[in-house]
Amino acid sequence: MTASQRQPYSLVIIARDAALMLPDCIASAPGADEVLVVDSGSRDDTVALAARLGARVIHQDWLGYGPQKRFAALQAKHDWILSLDADERLTPELLENIKQVLLAPDAAAYSLPRRNRFMGRWLRHGEGYPDWCARLFDRRRANWSADLVHEKLVVNGATTKLSGDLLHESEQGLSDYLVKQNQYTDIQSRLMCQSGKRSSLVKMLISPMVRFIKFYLMRRGCLDGVPGLVHILVGCWTVFLKYAKLYELNRKR
């Protein structure tokens, strides 16, 4: 299979201080017609390393996850975009499926089954897998939402699922993961307050319980051992924090 036989695509990566993870990410998509890295102010070797790896590098101050990814997609040379984070990489099976669908695309976007690595274990159940993410898309019919966190792809057309895993190093240590979750809940609660949403004691109590039942019991996160338990408990805690912070913001208003 040659590039001329399929739709050309750009591998687009947003990054900051990602020098340790970027090589594996780029190396997992050999044959990409372009590699574009949009850096938001790295203090490590990310920019120079990306250039050495053959990427085109653009600087853009941080806009939030959705706007940053949208900006990045619009800077690419090709309309078909494979959007990855620096801590993600394709398995050979997934790469082959991407090449196959780009021979004759039958959808506006494709969702990839993401497998999360947490506390040294590749999760196989619960929230950790399959964590479906739309990442391959035709930017003429799809692009990222304006959400500052937990962005999603807005698609005008069909979205199809692919097989083969997108591997995600979801944390660089539990402390680092908790810091990120705390930052996410800051943003979420503020946006919810700005949109007029209200919190309550019921939401603070019931929402984490529903999440636990859904992912730990119904989707069998319990089979992932201690990492699976910690993963869902942190998830439940972030839901509680989101509504607790929203409650605080509601009262201040």
Secondary structure, 3 states (H helix, E strand, C coil): CCHHHCCCEEEEEEECCCCCCHHHHHHCCCCCCEEEEEECCCCCCHHHHHHHCCCEEEECCCCCHHHHHHHHHHHCCCCEEEEEECCEEECHHHHHHHHHHCCCCCCCEEEEEEEEEECCEECCCHHHCCEEEEEEEECCCEEECCCCCCCCEEECCCEEECCCCEEEECCCCHHHHHHHHHHHHHHHHHHHHHCCCCCCHHHHHHHHHHHHHHHHHHCCHHHHHHHHHHHHHHHHHHHHHHHHHHHHHHHHC
